[in-house]
Amino acid sequence: MGAGLRRRRRFQQTSMAANRPGAGSVEPNSGAPDSFRPIRLLDIEIGQPLEAVVPGVDGQGRPYEKALALVRFHGRPIATAPLDLPPTGLDAAELAARLRDGLASAERTALLDEAIARLGETGPRADGSAARVVAERDAFLARAPFASVVIATRNRPDSLARCLDSLATLIYPAFEVIVVDNAPSDDATERFFAGRYADSDRIRYVREDRPGLASAHNRGVREISPRSRFVAFTDDDVVVDPYWLCELMRGFEAEANVGCVTGLIFPAELETWPQLLIEQFGGFNKGFRRQIFDQGRHRPDDRLFPFTPGRFGSGANMAFRTEALEKIGGFDPAIGAGTPALGGDDLAAFFQIVRAGYALVYEPAAIVRHTHYRDYAALQRQIHGYGVGLTAFLTKALLDEPRLLPLLARKLPGGLSYALSARSGKNRKKGLDYPPELTALERKGMLHGPVAYLRSRAAARRLQREARP
């Protein structure tokens, strides 16, 4: 076997491990504290009359005792509210009272205050800021640009089917979808696609044999329509909101020279302890207020900026202006899922966009629901991969721009405090039952990240040379 083929197989084995949910695990809640109970997720629209909520039953047939509500006002998310669910459920009046209590500690905005004032009304109204929300969205849809959506997938046709079904509900006038099958181990995804979408003029399938999420994303960008000036990315394990693409594209009008827009990622379920733990780890929710980041007047009051791009968003919900993505050279194939560096391809792209002089917008109204790993073994790999990806990204940043070394060195003490302190914004959501071994795995990954990226970068360059005629 040639050296090049051996390297490709090692890349593929890494990709397979990164995409194999729950391998070797039997009981997802093994080790969970006795207090753990699944949490029902609700989507509550305050702009309409509230309806009664029944407890429902979890995956094991037990009534839910608690719920987490994503609260919206005319489609826009304004907060989350934890709710206790009595066995008899909540009628509309009780729900309004508990929502009012649950929203009391949420970050205050004019839209939130107006929504709270509407709680308990028995008929819909569309005036004030609510009318503006709807009118502005409808006005944008009338002029919305053509957009492309890229979904990278590997060996998960069932999950991909749910994602594509949700994309079919998008309220957006003109878009295309490119499904990139990344180094699959069989033809299941290709057969699924041929059976359901072979005649579609909106959804196309391509295969990319070079493993790695970044390689899949780059292939997707190469396949988009020449008339598309914007490309959005999501994962095959999400379900998108009907206004997801609309709100992502609207984000490009938030400021001049916006190069990237990210959105809110909400859990699709909280049925197992590991799914709750990833939310404690930090989850993917960056808040309910639009945020703009750049190196000018929107520079955040953050001593670590721009070396904490995790606060900008996540790769399962992001969009780029194509000219901006081209300017930064696309995604680095030496970093991210499916490579020895395991993660960080999205962080690197966010960082490069800001460094290139563009603005990056976090738009919480662009919502996707992500299915977190259900079992503990997969969560362990995920947390370790996040640690590797973080320092792999930092290593890439320094190799690409060595002049950043003095700046990073000055920020290093604060960065270590942010990463290690239990009181930092990164760690304060962790509960008393958060396993110390997960923190240890993350830190072990952080130590390994630089070496992993150096090896991955060298291997990627060898593959690139071998691929040349």
C-alpha positions in Angstrom: 0.0 0.0 0.0 1.4 3.4 -1.0 2.1 6.1 1.6 -0.5 8.4 0.0 -3.2 5.8 0.3 -2.3 5.1 3.9 -2.5 8.8 4.8 -5.9 9.0 3.1 -7.2 6.0 5.0 -6.0 7.6 8.3 -7.9 10.7 7.4 -11.0 8.7 6.6 -10.8 6.7 9.9 -10.6 10.0 11.8 -13.6 11.3 9.9 -15.5 8.1 10.7 -14.8 8.3 14.4 -15.9 11.9 14.4 -19.2 11.1 12.8 -20.1 7.9 14.6 -22.6 8.9 17.4 -22.7 6.8 20.5 -20.2 4.1 19.4 -19.8 1.5 22.1 -22.4 3.1 24.4 -25.4 1.1 25.7 -27.1 3.3 28.3 -27.0 7.1 27.5 -27.9 8.0 31.1 -25.4 5.8 32.7 -23.8 7.8 35.6 -26.5 10.4 35.6 -27.4 11.8 39.0 -30.7 10.6 40.6 -32.1 14.1 40.2 -31.8 14.1 36.4 -35.1 14.1 34.5 -35.6 14.7 30.7 -36.8 18.2 29.9 -39.6 19.0 27.5 -38.8 21.7 24.9 -41.6 24.1 24.0 -41.9 26.8 21.4 -44.2 29.5 22.6 -45.4 32.4 20.5 -46.6 35.4 22.7 -47.9 37.3 19.7 -50.9 34.9 19.6 -53.3 33.8 22.4 -51.6 31.2 24.6 -52.8 27.6 24.7 -52.8 25.1 27.5 -49.7 22.9 27.9 -50.0 19.3 28.9 -47.0 17.5 30.5 -46.6 14.8 27.8 -44.3 11.9 28.4 -40.6 11.4 27.8 -38.9 8.7 25.8 -39.2 6.3 28.7 -42.9 6.9 29.1 -42.7 9.1 32.2 -44.5 12.4 32.5 -42.3 15.4 32.0 -41.7 17.4 35.2 -39.9 20.4 33.7 -39.9 22.2 30.4 -37.7 24.8 28.7 -39.6 27.2 26.5 -38.2 29.1 23.6 -40.3 32.3 23.8 -41.0 34.3 20.6 -42.8 37.4 19.7 -44.0 37.4 16.2 -41.4 34.9 15.2 -38.4 36.5 16.8 -36.9 34.7 19.8 -36.7 36.9 22.9 -35.7 34.6 25.7 -35.9 31.1 27.2 -38.0 30.4 30.2 -37.8 27.3 32.5 -41.1 25.9 33.6 -42.3 23.4 36.2 -45.0 21.1 34.7 -47.6 19.9 37.2 -49.2 16.5 36.5 -52.4 18.4 35.4 -50.6 20.6 33.0 -50.9 24.4 32.7 -53.9 26.3 31.4 -53.4 29.5 29.4 -53.6 31.7 32.5 -51.2 29.6 34.5 -48.8 29.5 31.6 -48.9 33.3 31.3 -48.1 33.7 35.0 -45.2 31.2 34.9 -43.8 32.7 31.7 -43.9 36.2 33.4 -41.9 34.8 36.3 -39.5 32.9 34.0 -38.8 35.9 31.9 -38.2 38.2 34.9 -34.5 37.6 34.9 -34.0 37.6 31.1 -31.9 40.3 29.4 -34.2 43.3 28.9 -35.0 44.6 25.5 -37.9 46.7 24.2 -39.3 43.7 22.4 -39.2 41.6 25.5 -40.9 44.2 27.6 -43.7 44.6 25.0 -44.0 40.8 24.8 -44.4 40.5 28.6 -47.0 43.2 28.6 -49.0 41.1 26.1 -49.0 37.9 28.2 -52.5 36.9 29.0 -54.2 38.7 26.2 -56.9 36.6 24.5 -56.7 38.0 21.0 -53.8 38.6 18.6 -52.6 42.2 18.0 -50.0 43.5 15.6 -49.1 47.0 16.5 -46.1 48.8 18.0 -42.8 47.1 17.6 -44.6 43.8 16.7 -46.0 45.4 13.5 -42.5 46.6 12.6 -41.1 43.1 13.1 -43.5 41.6 10.6 -43.4 44.5 8.2 -39.6 44.6 8.0 -39.4 40.9 7.4 -42.0 41.0 4.7 -40.3 43.9 3.0 -37.0 42.0 3.0 -38.5 38.9 1.5 -39.8 41.0 -1.4 -36.2 41.9 -2.3 -34.3 38.9 -0.9 -31.2 37.8 -2.9 -30.7 34.4 -4.3 -28.8 32.2 -1.7 -27.1 28.8 -1.6 -27.3 26.3 1.3 -24.6 23.7 1.7 -25.1 20.7 3.9 -22.1 18.3 4.6 -23.1 14.8 5.6 -21.6 11.4 6.2 -23.3 8.1 6.7 -26.5 9.6 8.2 -29.3 9.4 5.6 -32.1 9.3 8.2 -30.8 12.5 9.9 -30.2 14.1 6.5 -33.8 13.4 5.5 -35.1 15.3 8.5 -32.9 18.3 7.7 -34.0 18.4 4.1 -37.6 18.1 5.1 -37.2 21.2 7.2 -35.5 23.1 4.4 -38.6 22.4 2.3 -40.6 24.6 4.7 -38.3 27.6 4.3 -40.1 30.9 3.8 -37.7 32.3 1.2 -38.2 33.1 -2.4 -35.1 31.8 -4.2 -32.5 29.4 -3.0 -30.7 26.1 -3.8 -29.4 23.3 -1.6 -26.1 21.4 -2.2 -25.7 18.2 -0.3 -22.0 17.1 0.0 -21.5 13.5 0.8 -18.1 13.5 2.5 -15.9 10.4 2.2 -18.8 7.9 2.8 -18.1 4.3 3.7 -21.1 3.1 1.6 -23.6 4.4 -0.9 -26.6 4.7 1.4 -26.8 8.5 1.2 -26.4 8.5 -2.6 -29.2 5.9 -2.9 -31.4 7.8 -0.5 -30.9 11.0 -2.5 -31.5 9.2 -5.9 -34.8 7.8 -4.5 -36.2 11.2 -3.3 -34.5 14.1 -5.0 -33.2 12.8 -8.3 -35.6 15.1 -10.2 -35.3 18.1 -7.9 -34.2 21.3 -9.6 -33.5 22.9 -6.1 -31.5 20.2 -4.3 -28.3 18.7 -5.7 -26.0 15.9 -4.5 -22.2 15.8 -4.9 -19.6 13.5 -3.4 -16.3 14.7 -1.9 -13.9 11.9 -1.2 -11.4 14.0 0.6 -12.5 13.6 4.3 -13.0 16.5 6.5 -15.8 19.0 7.1 -13.7 21.9 5.7 -13.1 20.0 2.5 -16.8 19.2 2.2 -17.7 22.9 2.7 -15.1 24.0 0.1 -16.5 21.5 -2.4 -20.0 22.8 -1.7 -18.9 26.4 -2.4 -17.4 25.3 -5.7 -20.7 23.8 -6.7 -23.0 26.8 -5.9 -24.7 28.8 -8.7 -22.7 31.6 -10.3 -25.4 34.0 -9.4 -25.3 33.3 -5.7 -23.5 36.0 -3.7 -24.3 34.3 -0.3 -23.8 30.8 0.9 -25.2 29.4 4.2 -24.0 26.3 6.0 -25.8 23.9 8.3 -25.3 20.3 9.5 -27.3 17.2 8.7 -28.3 16.8 12.3 -30.4 20.0 12.6 -33.9 21.1 11.7 -34.1 24.7 10.5 -36.8 27.2 11.4 -39.0 28.4 8.5 -37.5 31.9 8.7 -33.9 30.6 9.2 -32.5 31.6 5.8 -34.5 34.9 5.7 -33.0 36.0 9.0 -29.5 35.0 8.1 -29.7 36.9 4.8 -31.2 39.9 6.7 -28.1 39.9 8.9 -26.0 41.0 5.9 -27.9 44.3 5.9 -27.3 45.0 9.7 -24.0 46.9 8.9 -21.9 47.9 6.0 -19.3 45.3 4.9 -20.8 42.3 6.7 -18.8 39.2 5.7 -20.4 36.5 7.9 -23.7 36.0 9.8 -24.3 33.4 12.4 -27.5 32.4 14.2 -29.1 30.8 17.3 -28.7 27.0 17.8 -31.3 25.6 20.1 -31.4 21.9 21.3 -33.8 19.6 19.5 -34.3 17.5 22.6 -33.0 17.3 26.2 -33.8 13.6 26.8 -30.5 12.4 28.2 -28.0 13.5 30.7 -25.2 14.0 28.1 -27.5 16.3 26.1 -28.0 18.5 29.2 -24.2 18.4 29.9 -23.4 19.9 26.5 -25.7 22.8 27.3 -23.9 23.3 30.6 -20.6 23.1 28.8 -21.7 26.2 26.9 -24.2 24.9 24.3 -24.5 26.9 21.2 -26.9 29.6 22.3 -25.1 33.0 22.1 -28.1 35.0 23.5 -31.1 36.8 22.1 -29.7 40.2 21.2 -28.2 40.9 17.8 -24.5 41.4 18.1 -22.0 42.9 15.6 -18.3 42.3 15.8 -15.5 44.1 13.9 -12.2 45.7 14.6 -13.7 49.2 14.4 -16.7 50.8 16.2 -18.2 47.4 16.9 -15.1 46.1 18.7 -16.4 44.4 21.8 -15.3 45.2 25.3 -13.4 41.9 25.5 -9.8 41.8 26.4 -9.4 38.4 24.5 -11.0 39.7 21.3 -10.6 38.4 18.6 -9.1 35.2 19.9 -12.4 33.9 21.3 -14.4 33.4 18.1 -16.6 30.8 19.8 -18.6 33.7 21.0 -19.3 34.7 17.4 -21.4 31.6 16.6 -21.1 28.0 15.5 -20.5 26.2 12.2 -24.0 24.5 12.2 -25.5 27.9 11.6 -23.5 30.3 9.6 -23.5 32.2 6.3 -20.9 34.0 4.3 -20.7 36.6 1.6 -19.0 34.6 -1.2 -16.5 37.3 -2.0 -15.5 37.4 1.7 -15.1 33.6 1.9 -13.0 33.8 -1.3 -10.8 36.5 0.2 -9.9 34.4 3.3 -9.2 31.4 1.1 -12.2 29.3 2.0 -12.0 26.8 4.9 -8.7 25.3 5.9 -8.8 21.6 5.1 -6.2 20.9 7.8 -8.6 21.8 10.6 -12.0 20.6 11.7 -14.0 17.4 12.0 -12.6 14.6 10.0 -9.0 15.7 10.4 -6.5 15.1 13.3 -7.3 18.6 14.5 -10.9 17.4 15.2 -12.5 20.9 15.3 -12.0 24.6 14.9 -12.7 25.1 11.2 -15.6 27.4 11.9 -13.6 29.3 14.6 -10.8 29.9 12.1 -13.1 31.2 9.4 -14.8 33.6 11.9 -11.5 34.9 13.1 -10.2 35.3 9.5 -13.3 37.2 8.5 -12.9 39.8 11.3 -9.1 40.0 10.7 -9.8 40.7 7.0 -11.7 43.8 7.9 -15.3 42.5 7.6 -18.0 42.7 10.2 -19.5 39.5 11.6 -23.2 39.6 12.8 -24.8 37.2 15.3 -28.5 37.1 14.5 -30.6 35.2 17.0 -33.7 35.2 14.8 -31.9 32.7 12.5 -32.8 29.5 14.4 -31.8 25.9 13.9 -32.5 23.0 16.3 -29.6 20.7 16.8 -29.8 17.1 18.0 -27.0 16.7 20.6 -25.3 13.4 21.1 -27.4 11.2 23.3 -24.7 9.1 24.9 -21.8 9.8 27.2 -19.1 8.2 25.0 -19.9 10.5 22.1 -20.0 13.5 24.5 -16.5 12.6 25.7 -15.2 12.6 22.2 -17.0 15.9 21.4 -15.6 17.7 24.5 -12.1 16.4 23.8 -12.5 17.5 20.2 -13.5 21.0 21.2 -10.4 21.3 23.3 -8.2 20.1 20.4 -10.0 22.4 17.9 -9.6 25.5 20.1 -5.8 25.4 20.3 -5.5 24.0 16.8 -7.2 27.2 15.6 -4.9 29.4 17.7 -1.9 27.5 16.2 -3.2 28.1 12.7 -3.7 31.8 13.5 -0.1 32.2 14.5 1.3 30.2 11.6 -0.7 32.3 9.2 0.1 35.6 10.9 3.3 35.3 13.0 3.1 39.0 13.8 0.2 38.1 16.1 2.5 36.3 18.6 3.2 39.4 20.8 -0.6 40.3 20.9 -1.5 36.7 21.8 1.2 36.5 24.4 -0.2 39.6 26.1 -3.7 38.1 26.1 -2.5 34.6 27.3 -3.0 35.1 31.1 -6.5 36.3 30.5 -7.1 33.5 28.1 -5.9 30.9 30.6 -8.2 32.4 33.2 -11.1 32.3 30.8 -10.5 28.7 29.9 -9.8 27.4 33.4 -11.6 29.5 36.0 -14.9 28.1 37.2 -16.3 31.7 37.4 -15.5 32.6 33.8 -18.2 33.2 31.2 -17.1 30.0 29.6 -17.6 27.7 32.7 -20.1 29.3 34.9 -23.1 27.4 33.4 -21.6 24.1 34.6 -23.7 22.5 37.4 -22.4 20.7 40.5 -23.0 17.4 38.7 -20.8 18.4 35.7 -18.2 15.5 35.5 -14.7 16.7 36.3 -13.4 14.1 33.7 -15.0 16.1 30.9 -13.1 19.2 32.0 -9.9 17.1 32.1 -10.7 15.8 28.6 -11.1 19.3 27.3 -7.8 20.4 28.8 -6.0 17.4 27.5 -7.4 18.2 24.1 -6.2 21.8 24.4 -2.7 20.5 25.1 -2.8 18.2 22.1 -4.3 20.8 19.7 -1.1 22.4 18.5 0.6 19.1 17.7 -2.5 17.8 16.0 -2.8 20.8 13.8 0.9 20.7 12.8 0.5 17.1 11.8 -2.8 17.7 10.0 -1.4 20.7 8.1 1.6 18.7 6.9 -0.6 15.8 5.9 -3.1 18.1 4.1 -0.2 19.7 2.1 1.1 16.3 1.1 -2.4 15.3 -0.1 -2.6 18.5 -2.0 0.7 17.8 -3.8 -0.3 14.3 -4.6 -3.6 15.5 -6.1 -1.8 17.7 -8.6 -1.5 16.3 -12.1 
